[in-house]
Amino acid sequence: MKILILNCGSSSIKFQLRDARDEKLLCKGLIERIGEAQGAIVVSTDGKKLESNEILPNHAAALDQMIHLLTSPKLGVMENLSEITAVGHRVVHGGEAYSDSVLIDDKAIETIDKLSDLAPLHNPPNLKGIMACREVLPGVPQVAVFDTAFHQTMPPVAYMYALPRELYEKYKIRRYGFHGTSHRYVHRRARALAELENKPSKIITAHLGNGCSITAIKDGNVIDTSMGFTPLEGLVMGTRSGDVDPSLPLLLFERGLSRKEVSDILQKKSGLLGLTGGKSNDMRYILEHYEALDEPLTRIALDVFCYRLKKYIGAYAAALGGLDVLVFTGGIGENADLIRTKTCEGLKFMGIEIDPKRNKEGSRKESLISTNACNAKVFVIPTDEELVIAEETVRLVKPAPVLKT
Ligand code: ADP
């Protein structure tokens, strides 16, 4: 009994196979270059790795080839396709329709398709993956776990933009938030680690990867998050600007730039990449060159990144009316002790104080990195979105217990 977990992009698919009984990871992999002249699939277990470079004309062909690798005796994770009892999909946008995961049927497919208006780059490839599974694994139940669902508890005061009301009514223009599955996972772990399960709690979770977002969660419910109508709003990211004056795109249009050029600037050329003058969007590079006098732009990039994050922490502590726990996760949050130090510098007044030794040793594993004296606990918690997707899939697919009469 195995669960296949899929994160489908337009030309790539990230996948994992997990045991349905305990959600233990059996293998994971990546499919790339779907629809191109040569495809690529890599799948690996703890000790073994298999690769294929067949042409993958579409998502169904890619899944077919992936299953061929998964059932290979060389990998040794499963013997045949019938062992896959359910598929869990990461779906980016659930709009206002979904505050929870859903067992996929024709109605769910129609709704996810309609929501493509809100996430034109993400929902269509997510749907392609769902349709491909129907073809390659007919009859196998599928579950959609939405990036936006955890944030649906946000109150109107946090999700309404101060724009003409009809934009919300006609086009559902409001703040939705993303990375919900990651925030949900680390929040759950933080509550357990801080012994706040089933108790009132004020928690801020910062997911810092290529995309970055921060969420305020009160007593288990999201009350605010930094990404908005799209994943462009909020923190400084690898190549995305985060918050800017909304009149800037208008100015660029007036200067003659096209919609695509402006979109590329905000989505692909800004953030750390923009601040470093195009040098790098990779935090590892920025950290390596932080002190180098020959690259002063890496210093400003890192400082702007941490300063924006610090401002959001302050704002969210105010929204929560205090703070019990702050969590760092994502590739940057889990690995970069200097980012954690700089972000929390000067926040002792609000109960946040990093212990330098704990912080230095605290990367890449669940660790408490704050001092014992301060009020708020600060944790590093490696995220595991796929675990949540597997759990949700098992939860929704499990047949209802037969009632004894
Ligand atoms: P994604 O959002 O695509 O899932 P990740 O969560 O893997 O991305 O985060 C990618 C970011 O994490 C990159 O900026 C990368 O430089 C950074 N990162 C990864 N490892 C380290 C490290 N050891 N130290 C600092 N930053 C790191």
Residues whose N, C-alpha, C, O or C-beta is under 5 A from the ligand:
A	BS01	ADP	L208 G209 N210 G211 N281 D282 M283 R284 G330 G331 I332 N335 A336
